[in-house]
Amino acid sequence: MIFDYETLRIIWWAFLGFLIIGFAIMGGYDLGVGILLPFLGKNDDERRVILNAIGSTWEGNQVWFVMAGGALFAAWPTVYAVTFSSFYFALLLALFALFLRPLGFDYRSKVATPLWRENWDRALFVGGFVPSLVLGIAFGNLLKGIPFYFESSDMRIIYSGTFWGLLNPFALLAGLLSLSMFTMHGAIYLQIKTIDSINWRAKKAVLIFTMSTLVLFALAGLWIVNLNGYHITSEVLTNGASNPLSKFVKREPGLWLDNYGHLPSLWAVPVTTFISAIIALVLSRADKPGSAFVFSSITIASIILTAGCSMFPFLMPSSLSLNSSLKVWDASSSIKTLNVMFWATVIFLPLIIIYTSWVFRVLRGKVTVEHVRKNNHTLY
């Protein structure tokens, strides 16, 4: 084995973050396009253009979602178990909304009646809106703390929250931030792929949702200052067995900024959010959407990294039993499992990145109304 247990745990924390960011960037733009579909497409031809802008890539983008879920299950099984116990109904809601997407893409153009197509357009909007909102709400609740604990006798997971309890004000703010940044990203992608009136409307949407993303991110940052954060007060056994009850944790307002106090260079991460978002907006207004897409991707990555840097080493804090909080050092799989998965990831992740890059290169170019009319029976 090349790496010790401590190093493997850090590597897999980084891998999980990379996969979440990968899904947010690659899956985020097509969720955003789905959200914008009813508003930027004023007639059936324009909506077909919008759908065909993502029609050839949206299925491949789901690989990032599957990989992130698989990595969580295999590398952090305790976190996976608590996540599905805590967010069960919220995750089901998001999954059922995602189920509408393949149905909408497959069946929308099977019948030419306006009502049929309008209903599938609404379904595709729901398929983009609900997952975008729910994923943000989940992250917001992680920062607030989840109401769960472990029975000391048999380590049984006890969750004491409700679905409605997840919809607290801070989590809803995080959900709106997620919704806004995905919609911004989708609008920039549509600016890349379309021309004329759709392109103009997408450009206007970029302005609206970039500004709302910056405002919501700033509000979340101000809220974090007074939000209860978590800190480990006992010795940290980085190479020890995964036992969540082997530590002592305290909770106080502002502790989520503790890492930034110990390592001031981390402030570069949230600052990057503002800089990259402004650059993306400027490039969009200058009709350089390809470069704007790069900077909107950086914006999304830095928003997620800001949350990750704030919470480290916590993965899932507990608001009921502080010592039951799950962190990088006490919630992972065995060293053998992490090592085997490491080599599988090293082999297959670059292949996925190469394939994704190749698809984008091959399928580059604009989608037009004339194009979808000409290929009426083969496009969405």
PAZAKE-645987 format. One line per 10 residues: number of its first residue (from 1); for each residue x, y, z of C-alpha. Coordinates in pm, whole numbers, plus 50000, padded with zeros to 5 digits. Example, Ala and Ser with C-alpha at 12.3 -4.5 7.8 and 13.67 -1.06 7.14 Angstrom:
% residues 2
1	51230/49550/50780 | 51367/49894/50714
END
This chain:
% residues 380
1	50000/50000/50000 | 50132/50344/49907 | 49917/50550/50144 | 49845/50514/50514 | 49491/50527/50658 | 49504/50898/50738 | 49617/50995/50388 | 49359/50772/50220 | 49083/50934/50421 | 49195/51280/50310
11	49222/51160/49950 | 48869/51024/49958 | 48736/51341/50115 | 48893/51523/49817 | 48757/51265/49570 | 48404/51303/49710 | 48429/51681/49681 | 48560/51651/49325 | 48269/51426/49224 | 48012/51658/49383
21	48166/51952/49200 | 48176/51747/48879 | 47804/51675/48907 | 47725/52037/48997 | 47910/52163/48688 | 47815/51895/48436 | 47468/51810/48563 | 47405/52165/48684 | 47386/52325/48342 | 47130/52080/48208
31	46920/52116/48526 | 46943/52490/48472 | 46835/52457/48109 | 46532/52256/48224 | 46441/52534/48468 | 46467/52796/48194 | 46278/52592/47931 | 45926/52738/47985 | 46057/53095/48011 | 46312/53125/47731
41	46120/52918/47477 | 45819/53119/47357 | 45689/52859/47113 | 45731/52492/47034 | 46017/52545/46787 | 46217/52749/47039 | 46159/52495/47313 | 46279/52220/47082 | 46594/52422/47021 | 46651/52451/47396
51	46596/52078/47452 | 46828/51984/47169 | 47098/52207/47317 | 47133/51950/47599 | 46968/51649/47439 | 47296/51484/47336 | 47480/51531/47667 | 47234/51522/47958 | 47236/51142/47995 | 47615/51126/48012
61	47618/51398/48277 | 47425/51170/48514 | 47742/50960/48545 | 47876/51220/48789 | 47565/51186/49008 | 47595/50806/49012 | 47967/50820/49087 | 47919/51064/49376 | 47651/50840/49528 | 47867/50531/49477
71	48170/50697/49634 | 47965/50803/49936 | 47828/50450/49975 | 48163/50273/49945 | 48404/50518/50108 | 48177/50665/50378 | 47912/50397/50450 | 47807/50548/50785 | 47755/50887/50625 | 47557/50721/50346
81	47335/50543/50598 | 47268/50857/50802 | 47209/51062/50487 | 46938/50831/50358 | 46782/50805/50703 | 46776/51182/50743 | 46694/51300/50391 | 46483/51000/50288 | 46169/51181/50170 | 46364/51478/50033
91	46589/51247/49828 | 46288/51050/49705 | 46129/51378/49595 | 46445/51471/49406 | 46476/51125/49248 | 46114/51114/49133 | 46161/51460/48982 | 46473/51334/48802 | 46269/51040/48668 | 46062/51293/48472
101	46363/51395/48266 | 46417/51080/48054 | 46041/51048/48011 | 46015/51407/47898 | 46301/51378/47650 | 46172/51048/47510 | 45799/51120/47487 | 45767/51495/47433 | 45779/51481/47054 | 45591/51154/47013
111	45261/51344/46988 | 45234/51675/46805 | 44946/51826/47004 | 45030/52147/47196 | 44881/52027/47527 | 45087/51708/47522 | 45412/51895/47464 | 45333/52172/47712 | 45272/51917/47987 | 45605/51747/47918
121	45772/52088/47920 | 45628/52143/48268 | 45756/51801/48371 | 46106/51887/48248 | 46089/52214/48441 | 46001/52019/48758 | 46282/51774/48679 | 46529/52062/48687 | 46376/52280/48960 | 46314/52025/49236
131	46658/51851/49239 | 46836/52187/49223 | 46641/52315/49523 | 46657/51992/49726 | 47035/51949/49686 | 47090/52300/49818 | 46852/52241/50108 | 47048/51926/50196 | 47375/52120/50210 | 47212/52389/50420
141	47098/52130/50673 | 47447/51982/50690 | 47578/52320/50801 | 47300/52353/51059 | 47342/51999/51190 | 47120/51693/51145 | 46899/51568/51435 | 47040/51215/51471 | 47243/51015/51720 | 47388/50668/51769
151	47275/50429/52040 | 47589/50365/52246 | 47503/49997/52292 | 47467/49883/51931 | 47546/50195/51719 | 47190/50199/51587 | 47109/50522/51400 | 46825/50723/51551 | 46688/51011/51345 | 46448/51246/51522
161	46379/51503/51253 | 46093/51548/51006 | 46070/51638/50641 | 45927/51979/50729 | 46210/52036/50974 | 46451/52028/50680 | 46277/52333/50536 | 46427/52575/50788 | 46516/52933/50683 | 46891/52881/50640
171	46842/52558/50442 | 46589/52731/50217 | 46844/53008/50156 | 47100/52744/50058 | 46839/52584/49832 | 46774/52914/49656 | 47149/52963/49614 | 47179/52618/49453 | 46880/52690/49229 | 47022/53027/49125
181	47374/52905/49044 | 47247/52612/48835 | 47013/52841/48644 | 47299/53088/48583 | 47512/52802/48453 | 47233/52674/48228 | 47169/53022/48087 | 47536/53059/47991 | 47529/52717/47825 | 47222/52819/47622
191	47405/53134/47519 | 47678/52907/47378 | 47439/52679/47189 | 47173/52917/47052 | 47132/53226/46835 | 46892/53517/46785 | 46602/53560/47032 | 46681/53260/47255 | 47042/53373/47280 | 46931/53723/47378
201	46692/53593/47645 | 46962/53361/47778 | 47202/53655/47800 | 46944/53847/48002 | 46891/53545/48230 | 47268/53526/48292 | 47258/53880/48431 | 46960/53808/48657 | 47083/53481/48799 | 47449/53578/48833
211	47349/53877/49045 | 47106/53667/49252 | 47376/53402/49305 | 47617/53665/49438 | 47355/53819/49666 | 47241/53481/49804 | 47602/53367/49856 | 47680/53688/50045 | 47368/53648/50262 | 47463/53285/50340
221	47813/53400/50436 | 47677/53664/50673 | 47441/53406/50825 | 47728/53160/50878 | 47900/53413/51107 | 47624/53363/51367 | 47528/53007/51280 | 47626/52734/51525 | 47942/52559/51405 | 48119/52250/51537
231	48466/52189/51674 | 48642/51876/51806 | 48771/51926/52161 | 48930/51584/52217 | 49233/51418/52060 | 49188/51340/51690 | 49287/50983/51600 | 49344/51017/51228 | 49462/50656/51186 | 49216/50501/51429
241	48918/50274/51370 | 48595/50432/51246 | 48407/50492/51571 | 48193/50810/51571 | 48155/50803/51953 | 48528/50819/52025 | 48547/51200/52038 | 48406/51507/52211 | 48256/51794/52013 | 48142/52143/52105
251	47903/52374/51921 | 47916/52753/51922 | 47817/53037/51687 | 48083/53121/51431 | 48285/52801/51461 | 48237/52727/51091 | 48487/53010/51034 | 48746/52842/51258 | 48938/52684/50968 | 48968/53021/50800
261	49118/53165/51118 | 49379/52887/51138 | 49458/52903/50766 | 49383/53255/50630 | 49470/53151/50274 | 49137/52966/50265 | 48965/53303/50229 | 49077/53288/49866 | 48804/53029/49806 | 48494/53245/49882
271	48666/53550/49729 | 48711/53349/49409 | 48334/53303/49397 | 48272/53675/49364 | 48559/53736/49121 | 48477/53444/48889 | 48102/53523/48887 | 48168/53885/48790 | 48411/53776/48516 | 48153/53526/48386
281	47893/53802/48372 | 48129/54041/48191 | 48223/53773/47937 | 47857/53687/47882 | 47773/54052/47813 | 48070/54064/47573 | 47925/53766/47380 | 48202/53530/47486 | 47986/53257/47644 | 48246/52981/47608
291	48486/53164/47838 | 48193/53268/48061 | 48103/52900/48101 | 48453/52829/48235 | 48421/53102/48496 | 48066/53003/48594 | 48206/52653/48651 | 48474/52805/48876 | 48199/52995/49060 | 48006/52675/49130
301	48321/52491/49237 | 48425/52768/49476 | 48077/52784/49635 | 48089/52411/49710 | 48453/52433/49824 | 48362/52718/50060 | 48114/52489/50237 | 48367/52202/50238 | 48648/52417/50381 | 48414/52548/50651
311	48298/52203/50761 | 48626/52008/50744 | 48680/51758/50904 | 48306/51717/50963 | 48097/51532/50707 | 47764/51525/50890 | 47732/51712/51222 | 47464/51602/51469 | 47247/51866/51634 | 47107/51620/51892
321	47422/51443/52014 | 47731/51646/51929 | 47964/51351/51987 | 47771/51147/51726 | 47879/51389/51452 | 48050/51215/51162 | 48388/51337/51046 | 48658/51233/50800 | 48850/51035/51063 | 48570/50822/51210
331	48318/50745/50935 | 48520/50585/50655 | 48547/50231/50520 | 48847/50012/50597 | 49193/50095/50466 | 49173/49801/50223 | 48844/49924/50075 | 48972/50279/50038 | 49292/50155/49875 | 49114/49931/49620
341	48869/50210/49536 | 49155/50456/49502 | 49314/50257/49219 | 48978/50201/49049 | 48917/50576/49060 | 49265/50658/48931 | 49198/50433/48630 | 48837/50516/48543 | 48793/50882/48641 | 49040/51011/48376
351	48860/50799/48115 | 48530/50967/48204 | 48690/51312/48185 | 48849/51232/47847 | 48522/51093/47710 | 48325/51397/47832 | 48577/51633/47671 | 48557/51439/47345 | 48175/51455/47342 | 48177/51831/47394
361	48428/51876/47115 | 48240/51656/46867 | 47898/51806/46946 | 48004/52169/46952 | 47808/52415/46742 | 47479/52604/46747 | 47128/52459/46749 | 46882/52657/46536 | 46509/52656/46464 | 46584/52561/46103
371	46787/52264/46228 | 46507/52121/46442 | 46246/52181/46170 | 46460/52002/45915 | 46509/51706/46149 | 46157/51704/46284 | 46137/51326/46333 | 46485/51266/46473 | 46527/51548/46728 | 46342/51622/47052
END
